[in-house]
Amino acid sequence: MGSDTQPLHIFFFPFMAQGHMIPLIDIARLFAARGNKSTIITTPPNALHFADGVDRDKQLGLDINVETIPFSPVEAGLPEGCESLNHVTSQDMVMKFFKAVGILQQPLEHLLEEFRPDCIVADIFFHWTTGAASKYGIPTLLFYGTSNFSLCVRENIIRYAPHEKVTSNSEVFVVPGLPDQIEMTKLQLSNFGKTDNKFTEIGEKIKESEEKSFGFLVNSFYELEAAYAKYFTNEMGRRAWHIGPVSLYNRNIIDKAQRGKKSSINEHDCMSWLDSKKPNTVIYVSFGSVSSFGTAQLHEIAMGLEASEVPFIWVVRMGKNKENDQFLPEGFEERIAGKGLIIKDWAPQVLILDHPAVGGFMTHCGWNSILEGVSAGIPLITWPVFAEQFNNEKLVIQVLKIGIRSGNDVWNAWFEPEEVSVRKERIEEVVTQLMGDGEEAEDMRKRARELGEMAKKAVEKGGSSYNDLTALIEELSLHSYQQT
């Protein structure tokens, strides 16, 4: 190939859930910023969430576009307008939603036939994409949206079944074969880490898709989990390119403030509030775009934060039982006025975490949130809920050593469980410990700052993630050239 190599045309096909969509949109923008043509495939309502960001990129001269395809949730027994996993409110709806997305295969194939892109980057939950794309000779890159570490843990639990050798749900077992001694219990395993459940069939189809794919795109950076990046490739036989943290592609205030969807608070008001606080004194509390708690647990969080006397920003996802602010203890907002800021539903998370006043992050351990915390160089309080979040907690606590456990030990669906898993006394304790001046907390802050610097260097020219993306673009260009 010569210097006149044509830009690549790449399709990006994000799963319809904010935690899956946000990083893949960032990746589409990243490819376009490298001179390629990016086309994002999604449904009309989901396209609205990132339309403004795409328009800003177009104005800067990037070749990035959106193609929408129809999706009828009613056909699958879902409510009208249920076009995102974030709208699902029961376990039964989850399975219906996962089955319903198969409706998208035919319209996707029409677009593949019409545009003939050089590659498609698809979320792993669209496991049928590899087969659809192969009909037209188009390679598929799979996007899991999680870490190498989590994928290695999941693989070895399935491969060696250590959870089947323990005598109780709370007995600790070691996940065999990994670079570190990773301890878990059966209570912490996700549905994808168990056998014979509703997700078993989906897991098997994902496995088939992995084997047929061109490789994996990983939103991580090599220095963060080098041993597991090697294990993923050498022991699990997977090709992977590490191009993260992709959140760092958002460099201006508008992109950070509107990443995902419009915030529920004016970003200037939020920044002004933070500006009034001293450096490293505020803890940011958020449990992601899907998880929500019952009123009893929310009361415990509120009282624990209040008792800690640490300034806080708390993002509360507004679920089905939170009308008229009944989810807060009586008089709470008046008592914490000036000390705490409550944001309902959606917050400009990257903007908040990057502010000098923020010194800690209580998180549900979704991979996007962990990476955003790492990129900001701040330590974490871990409160995993579902999906692969307990795996991610193990990375934070047992490997990176940049966090403190809240103490929640039970994997659960995200549909507002009424029982309390972490009491106010424990919440006060971990917040006070993380934000205090003890030696352990200072060591965590030091390690977190070092990782934050590594993350920023990784995405800059000459960094590991920058170079991995360059290598991938070159390999895809060669593949495309050889197909012509």
C-alpha positions as CSV (number, residue, x, y, z in Angstrom):
1,M,0.0,0.0,0.0
2,G,1.2,3.5,-0.7
3,S,0.6,6.9,0.9
4,D,-2.6,7.3,-1.1
5,T,-4.5,4.7,1.0
6,Q,-8.2,5.5,1.1
7,P,-9.8,6.3,4.5
8,L,-11.6,3.4,6.1
9,H,-15.4,3.4,6.3
10,I,-16.4,1.8,9.6
11,F,-19.8,1.0,11.0
12,F,-20.4,1.3,14.8
13,F,-23.3,-0.7,16.2
14,P,-23.8,0.1,20.0
15,F,-26.2,-1.9,22.2
16,M,-29.2,0.2,23.3
17,A,-28.1,1.0,26.8
18,Q,-26.4,4.2,28.0
19,G,-23.4,2.3,29.5
20,H,-22.8,0.5,26.2
21,M,-23.7,3.3,23.9
22,I,-21.5,6.1,25.4
23,P,-18.1,4.5,25.0
24,L,-18.8,3.2,21.5
25,I,-19.9,6.6,20.3
26,D,-16.6,8.0,21.7
27,I,-14.8,5.3,19.7
28,A,-16.7,6.2,16.5
29,R,-15.6,9.8,17.1
30,L,-12.0,8.7,17.7
31,F,-11.8,6.8,14.4
32,A,-13.2,9.8,12.6
33,A,-10.7,12.1,14.3
34,R,-8.0,9.8,12.7
35,G,-9.3,10.6,9.2
36,N,-11.7,7.7,8.7
37,K,-15.4,7.7,8.0
38,S,-17.6,6.6,10.9
39,T,-21.2,5.6,10.6
40,I,-23.2,5.0,13.8
41,I,-26.1,2.6,13.5
42,T,-28.9,2.9,16.0
43,T,-32.7,3.5,16.5
44,P,-34.2,7.0,16.1
45,P,-34.8,7.7,19.8
46,N,-31.3,6.5,20.8
47,A,-29.7,8.7,18.1
48,L,-31.1,11.8,19.8
49,H,-28.9,11.3,22.8
50,F,-25.7,12.0,20.9
51,A,-26.9,14.0,17.9
52,D,-25.5,17.3,19.2
53,G,-22.0,15.8,19.7
54,V,-22.0,14.3,16.2
55,D,-23.1,17.7,14.8
56,R,-20.2,19.4,16.6
57,D,-17.8,16.9,15.1
58,K,-19.1,17.5,11.7
59,Q,-18.6,21.2,12.1
60,L,-15.0,20.5,12.9
61,G,-14.7,18.6,9.6
62,L,-14.9,15.0,10.8
63,D,-16.6,12.5,8.5
64,I,-19.1,11.0,11.0
65,N,-22.7,10.1,10.3
66,V,-25.7,8.4,11.8
67,E,-28.0,5.8,10.1
68,T,-31.1,4.9,12.0
69,I,-33.0,1.6,11.8
70,P,-36.5,0.8,13.0
71,F,-37.2,-1.1,16.2
72,S,-40.6,-2.1,17.4
73,P,-40.6,-3.1,21.1
74,V,-44.3,-3.8,21.0
75,E,-43.7,-6.7,18.6
76,A,-41.6,-8.3,21.4
77,G,-44.1,-7.8,24.1
78,L,-42.4,-4.6,25.5
79,P,-44.1,-1.3,26.2
80,E,-44.2,1.3,23.5
81,G,-41.0,3.5,23.6
82,C,-38.9,0.8,25.4
83,E,-35.9,1.2,23.1
84,S,-33.2,1.1,25.7
85,L,-32.2,-1.3,28.5
86,N,-32.5,1.7,30.7
87,H,-36.3,1.6,30.3
88,V,-36.5,-2.0,31.5
89,T,-38.2,-2.4,34.9
90,S,-38.3,-6.2,35.5
91,Q,-36.2,-9.4,34.9
92,D,-38.9,-10.7,32.5
93,M,-38.5,-7.5,30.5
94,V,-34.7,-8.0,30.3
95,M,-35.1,-11.3,28.5
96,K,-37.7,-9.9,26.2
97,F,-35.4,-7.0,25.4
98,F,-32.4,-9.2,24.6
99,K,-34.6,-11.3,22.3
100,A,-36.2,-8.2,20.7
101,V,-32.9,-6.8,19.5
102,G,-32.7,-9.6,17.0
103,I,-35.3,-7.6,15.0
104,L,-32.5,-5.3,14.1
105,Q,-30.5,-7.9,12.1
106,Q,-32.4,-7.6,8.8
107,P,-32.3,-3.8,8.6
108,L,-28.6,-3.9,9.6
109,E,-27.9,-6.3,6.7
110,H,-29.6,-4.0,4.3
111,L,-27.2,-1.2,5.4
112,L,-24.2,-3.5,5.1
113,E,-25.2,-4.5,1.6
114,E,-25.8,-0.8,0.6
115,F,-22.7,0.7,2.1
116,R,-20.2,-2.2,2.2
117,P,-18.1,-0.7,5.0
118,D,-14.5,-1.9,5.6
119,C,-15.4,-3.1,9.1
120,I,-18.2,-3.1,11.7
121,V,-17.6,-2.6,15.4
122,A,-20.5,-4.3,17.2
123,D,-21.5,-4.6,20.8
124,I,-21.1,-8.2,22.0
125,F,-24.9,-8.4,22.7
126,F,-25.5,-8.2,19.0
127,H,-23.7,-11.5,18.7
128,W,-25.4,-12.3,15.3
129,T,-23.5,-9.4,13.7
130,T,-20.4,-11.5,12.9
131,G,-22.6,-13.9,10.8
132,A,-24.5,-11.0,9.2
133,A,-21.3,-9.2,8.2
134,S,-19.5,-12.3,7.0
135,K,-22.2,-12.6,4.2
136,Y,-20.6,-9.5,2.7
137,G,-17.0,-10.3,3.5
138,I,-16.9,-7.6,6.2
139,P,-14.8,-8.2,9.3
140,T,-16.4,-7.7,12.7
141,L,-14.6,-6.2,15.7
142,L,-16.4,-7.0,19.0
143,F,-16.9,-4.5,21.8
144,Y,-17.5,-5.9,25.3
145,G,-17.4,-2.6,27.2
146,T,-15.5,-4.1,30.1
147,S,-11.9,-4.9,31.1
148,N,-9.5,-7.6,30.2
149,F,-9.5,-8.6,33.8
150,S,-13.2,-9.1,34.0
151,L,-13.2,-11.2,30.8
152,C,-10.4,-13.4,32.1
153,V,-12.2,-13.9,35.4
154,R,-15.4,-14.8,33.6
155,E,-13.6,-17.2,31.2
156,N,-11.8,-19.1,34.0
157,I,-14.9,-19.4,36.2
158,I,-16.7,-21.0,33.2
159,R,-13.7,-23.1,32.3
160,Y,-12.8,-24.4,35.8
161,A,-16.1,-24.0,37.7
162,P,-14.5,-23.3,41.1
163,H,-17.8,-22.2,42.4
164,E,-19.1,-25.7,42.1
165,K,-16.5,-27.0,44.6
166,V,-17.6,-24.8,47.6
167,T,-20.3,-25.9,50.1
168,S,-22.1,-22.6,50.6
169,N,-22.9,-19.4,48.7
170,S,-20.7,-17.3,51.0
171,E,-17.7,-19.6,51.0
172,V,-14.7,-18.0,49.4
173,F,-13.0,-19.6,46.4
174,V,-10.0,-18.6,44.3
175,V,-10.4,-18.2,40.5
176,P,-7.8,-20.6,39.1
177,G,-5.1,-19.8,36.5
178,L,-5.0,-16.0,36.8
179,P,-1.9,-13.9,37.3
180,D,-3.2,-12.9,40.8
181,Q,-5.1,-14.7,43.5
182,I,-8.6,-13.5,42.9
183,E,-11.1,-14.4,45.6
184,M,-14.9,-14.5,45.1
185,T,-18.0,-16.2,46.4
186,K,-21.0,-17.6,44.6
187,L,-23.1,-14.7,45.8
188,Q,-21.0,-12.4,43.7
189,L,-21.3,-14.2,40.4
190,S,-23.2,-12.7,37.5
191,N,-25.6,-14.7,35.5
192,F,-23.0,-15.0,32.8
193,G,-20.6,-16.6,35.3
194,K,-23.0,-19.3,36.3
195,T,-24.4,-22.3,34.4
196,D,-27.9,-23.3,33.4
197,N,-29.8,-20.0,33.6
198,K,-31.7,-17.7,31.3
199,F,-28.4,-16.2,29.9
200,T,-26.7,-19.5,29.1
201,E,-28.0,-19.6,25.5
202,I,-26.9,-16.0,25.0
203,G,-23.5,-16.7,26.4
204,E,-23.0,-19.7,24.0
205,K,-23.9,-17.5,21.0
206,I,-21.5,-14.8,22.2
207,K,-18.8,-17.4,22.4
208,E,-19.5,-18.5,18.8
209,S,-19.4,-14.8,17.7
210,E,-16.0,-14.3,19.5
211,E,-14.5,-17.2,17.6
212,K,-15.6,-15.8,14.2
213,S,-14.7,-12.2,14.8
214,F,-11.7,-10.2,13.7
215,G,-10.9,-9.4,17.3
216,F,-11.8,-7.2,20.2
217,L,-11.8,-3.5,20.9
218,V,-11.1,-2.9,24.6
219,N,-11.8,0.3,26.4
220,S,-8.8,0.1,28.6
221,F,-5.1,0.9,28.5
222,Y,-2.2,-1.6,28.6
223,E,-0.5,-0.2,31.7
224,L,-3.7,-0.5,33.8
225,E,-3.9,-4.3,33.5
226,A,-0.9,-5.5,31.6
227,A,-0.8,-9.0,33.0
228,Y,-4.5,-9.5,32.0
229,A,-4.0,-8.0,28.6
230,K,-1.3,-10.6,28.0
231,Y,-3.4,-13.4,29.5
232,F,-6.4,-12.4,27.3
233,T,-4.2,-12.8,24.2
234,N,-1.8,-15.6,25.1
235,E,-3.9,-17.9,27.3
236,M,-7.4,-17.2,25.9
237,G,-6.3,-16.8,22.3
238,R,-8.1,-13.5,21.7
239,R,-6.8,-10.7,19.5
240,A,-7.4,-7.3,21.2
241,W,-6.6,-3.7,20.7
242,H,-6.6,-1.4,23.8
243,I,-7.6,2.1,22.8
244,G,-8.9,3.6,26.1
245,P,-9.8,5.3,28.2
246,V,-12.1,6.7,25.4
247,S,-13.7,9.1,27.8
248,L,-10.5,11.2,27.6
249,Y,-11.4,12.0,23.9
250,N,-13.9,14.5,25.4
251,R,-11.7,17.4,26.0
252,N,-14.0,20.4,26.0
253,I,-16.6,21.3,28.6
254,I,-19.6,20.9,26.3
255,D,-18.6,17.3,25.3
256,K,-18.0,16.4,28.9
257,A,-21.2,18.0,30.1
258,Q,-23.4,16.4,27.4
259,R,-21.7,13.0,27.1
260,G,-24.5,10.4,27.0
261,K,-27.4,12.7,27.3
262,K,-28.3,16.2,28.6
263,S,-27.6,16.5,32.3
264,S,-30.4,17.0,34.9
265,I,-28.4,19.9,36.3
266,N,-27.0,23.0,34.6
267,E,-23.3,22.3,34.3
268,H,-22.3,25.8,35.3
269,D,-24.3,25.6,38.5
270,C,-22.6,22.3,39.3
271,M,-19.1,23.7,38.6
272,S,-19.9,26.8,40.7
273,W,-20.9,24.6,43.6
274,L,-17.6,22.6,43.3
275,D,-15.6,25.8,42.9
276,S,-16.7,26.8,46.4
277,K,-15.1,23.6,47.9
278,K,-11.5,23.0,48.8
279,P,-9.4,20.6,46.7
280,N,-10.0,16.9,47.3
281,T,-12.7,17.4,49.8
282,V,-15.8,16.3,47.9
283,I,-17.0,12.7,47.4
284,Y,-19.0,11.9,44.3
285,V,-21.7,9.2,44.7
286,S,-23.3,7.6,41.6
287,F,-24.5,4.1,40.8
288,G,-24.7,4.4,37.1
289,S,-27.5,4.7,34.5
290,V,-29.4,1.5,35.3
291,S,-29.1,0.6,39.0
292,S,-31.6,2.0,41.4
293,F,-32.2,1.4,45.1
294,G,-35.4,1.0,47.2
295,T,-36.3,3.8,49.6
296,A,-34.9,2.0,52.6
297,Q,-31.4,1.8,51.1
298,L,-31.6,5.4,49.8
299,H,-32.3,6.5,53.4
300,E,-29.3,4.6,54.7
301,I,-27.1,6.3,52.0
302,A,-28.5,9.7,52.9
303,M,-27.9,9.3,56.6
304,G,-24.4,7.8,56.1
305,L,-23.3,10.7,53.9
306,E,-24.8,13.2,56.4
307,A,-23.1,11.6,59.4
308,S,-19.7,11.6,57.6
309,E,-19.8,15.4,57.4
310,V,-17.9,15.1,54.1
311,P,-19.2,17.4,51.2
312,F,-20.8,15.3,48.6
313,I,-22.5,15.2,45.2
314,W,-25.0,12.4,45.0
315,V,-26.7,11.3,41.8
316,V,-30.0,9.5,42.4
317,R,-31.6,7.6,39.6
318,M,-35.3,8.4,39.7
319,G,-37.1,5.1,39.7
320,K,-40.7,4.1,40.1
321,N,-41.1,4.9,43.8
322,K,-39.5,8.3,44.0
323,E,-42.2,10.8,43.2
324,N,-42.4,13.9,45.3
325,D,-39.0,13.4,46.8
326,Q,-40.2,10.7,49.2
327,F,-37.0,8.8,48.7
328,L,-35.1,11.2,51.1
329,P,-35.4,11.3,54.9
330,E,-37.6,14.1,56.2
331,G,-35.6,17.4,56.4
332,F,-32.5,15.9,54.8
333,E,-32.1,18.4,52.0
334,E,-32.5,21.3,54.4
335,R,-29.9,19.9,56.8
336,I,-27.3,19.3,54.1
337,A,-27.8,22.6,52.3
338,G,-24.4,23.8,51.2
339,K,-22.7,20.6,52.2
340,G,-24.4,18.3,49.7
341,L,-25.7,18.5,46.2
342,I,-28.3,16.0,44.9
343,I,-28.7,15.5,41.2
344,K,-31.7,13.5,40.0
345,D,-31.2,11.1,37.1
346,W,-28.3,12.2,35.0
347,A,-25.1,14.1,35.9
348,P,-22.1,15.4,33.9
349,Q,-19.9,12.7,35.4
350,V,-16.6,13.2,33.6
351,L,-16.9,17.0,34.2
352,I,-17.5,16.4,37.9
353,L,-14.7,13.8,38.4
354,D,-12.2,16.0,36.7
355,H,-12.9,18.9,39.1
356,P,-10.0,19.5,41.6
357,A,-12.5,19.6,44.5
358,V,-13.5,15.9,44.0
359,G,-11.3,13.5,46.0
360,G,-13.3,10.3,46.0
361,F,-15.9,8.3,44.1
362,M,-18.5,5.9,45.4
363,T,-19.4,3.8,42.4
364,H,-21.4,0.7,41.3
365,C,-18.2,-0.5,39.6
366,G,-19.5,-0.2,36.0
367,W,-16.5,-0.3,33.8
368,N,-17.1,3.2,32.3
369,S,-17.3,4.7,35.8
370,I,-14.2,2.9,37.0
371,L,-12.2,4.1,34.0
372,E,-13.5,7.6,34.4
373,G,-12.4,7.6,38.1
374,V,-9.0,6.1,37.2
375,S,-8.6,8.8,34.5
376,A,-9.3,11.5,37.0
377,G,-6.8,10.0,39.4
378,I,-9.1,9.5,42.4
379,P,-9.7,6.5,44.7
380,L,-12.9,4.6,44.9
381,I,-15.5,3.2,47.2
382,T,-16.8,0.1,45.5
383,W,-20.5,-0.9,45.6
384,P,-21.1,-3.5,42.9
385,V,-24.7,-4.4,42.1
386,F,-25.0,-6.7,39.0
387,A,-23.5,-7.6,35.6
388,E,-19.7,-8.0,35.8
389,Q,-19.4,-5.3,38.5
390,F,-18.1,-7.7,41.2
391,N,-15.3,-8.7,38.8
392,N,-14.4,-5.1,38.4
393,E,-14.4,-4.6,42.2
394,K,-11.8,-7.3,42.5
395,L,-9.5,-5.4,40.0
396,V,-9.9,-2.2,42.0
397,I,-9.4,-3.8,45.5
398,Q,-7.2,-6.8,45.0
399,V,-5.0,-5.8,42.1
400,L,-4.9,-2.0,41.7
401,K,-5.4,-1.3,45.4
402,I,-7.1,2.0,44.9
403,G,-10.3,1.5,46.7
404,I,-12.3,0.5,49.8
405,R,-15.2,-2.0,49.7
406,S,-18.7,-0.8,50.8
407,G,-19.4,-4.3,51.8
408,N,-22.2,-5.3,49.5
409,D,-21.6,-8.9,48.7
410,V,-24.7,-10.1,46.8
411,W,-25.2,-9.9,43.1
412,N,-28.7,-8.7,42.3
413,A,-30.8,-7.4,39.5
414,W,-31.1,-3.6,39.5
415,F,-34.8,-3.3,40.1
416,E,-35.0,-1.5,43.4
417,P,-34.5,-4.3,45.9
418,E,-36.3,-3.4,49.1
419,E,-33.7,-5.0,51.4
420,V,-30.8,-2.9,52.7
421,S,-27.4,-4.3,51.8
422,V,-25.1,-1.6,53.3
423,R,-26.1,0.3,56.5
424,K,-25.6,4.0,57.3
425,E,-22.8,3.2,59.8
426,R,-20.7,1.4,57.2
427,I,-21.3,4.2,54.6
428,E,-20.2,6.8,57.1
429,E,-17.1,4.6,57.9
430,V,-15.9,4.1,54.4
431,V,-16.5,7.7,53.3
432,T,-14.6,9.0,56.4
433,Q,-11.8,6.5,55.8
434,L,-11.4,7.3,52.0
435,M,-11.6,11.0,52.5
436,G,-9.5,11.1,55.6
437,D,-5.7,11.7,56.1
438,G,-4.8,8.1,57.2
439,E,-1.8,6.3,55.7
440,E,-3.9,3.8,53.8
441,A,-6.0,6.4,52.2
442,E,-3.0,8.5,51.3
443,D,-1.4,5.4,49.7
444,M,-4.5,4.8,47.6
445,R,-4.6,8.4,46.5
446,K,-1.0,8.2,45.5
447,R,-1.6,5.1,43.4
448,A,-4.7,6.6,41.9
449,R,-2.9,9.7,40.8
450,E,-0.2,7.6,39.2
451,L,-2.7,5.6,37.2
452,G,-4.5,8.8,36.2
453,E,-1.2,10.1,34.7
454,M,-0.7,6.8,32.9
455,A,-4.2,6.9,31.5
456,K,-3.6,10.4,30.0
457,K,-0.3,9.5,28.5
458,A,-1.8,6.3,27.0
459,V,-4.1,8.2,24.7
460,E,-1.6,10.9,23.7
461,K,0.5,10.5,20.5
462,G,3.1,7.9,21.2
463,G,1.1,6.4,24.1
464,S,0.1,2.7,24.2
465,S,-3.6,3.2,23.3
466,Y,-2.7,5.7,20.6
467,N,-0.3,3.3,19.1
468,D,-2.7,0.3,19.4
469,L,-5.3,2.3,17.5
470,T,-2.8,3.2,14.8
471,A,-1.8,-0.5,14.5
472,L,-5.5,-1.5,14.2
473,I,-6.2,1.1,11.5
474,E,-3.2,-0.1,9.5
475,E,-4.3,-3.7,9.8
476,L,-7.8,-2.9,8.7
477,S,-6.5,-0.9,5.8
478,L,-4.3,-3.8,4.7
479,H,-7.3,-6.2,5.0
480,S,-9.5,-3.9,3.0
481,Y,-6.8,-3.5,0.3
482,Q,-6.3,-7.2,0.0
483,Q,-10.1,-7.7,-0.5
484,T,-10.1,-5.4,-3.5
